[in-house]
Amino acid sequence: MTARKTIPPLEDQVLCLTTANVRQTPRRVNPRKAVGPDNIPGRVLRECTEQLADVFTDIFNIFQSSAVIPTCLKTTTIIPVLKKSPVSQ
């Protein structure tokens, strides 16, 4: 009989973000994209990364340790962009 690996319960695992993790994330934000529900332009996030990294790290780690994500962070804005139909000859 083969031994099965047991997966530890989720409550025993706590994901802890570091300030370095948070500093890397805004680099992937496209500054030309439209703002989201928070109305914060991507350009601001990219340019203020150093000033905001510690604060965001603390906030996200509190969310993780309490296992509660605020409803306002669970929303997004979706804007459908219609594609042009092919030109008929």
Secondary structure as UniProt FT lines:
FT   HELIX           10..12
FT   HELIX           19..24
FT   HELIX           25..28
FT   TURN            31..32
FT   TURN            37..38
FT   HELIX           42..47
FT   HELIX           49..66
FT   HELIX           71..74
//
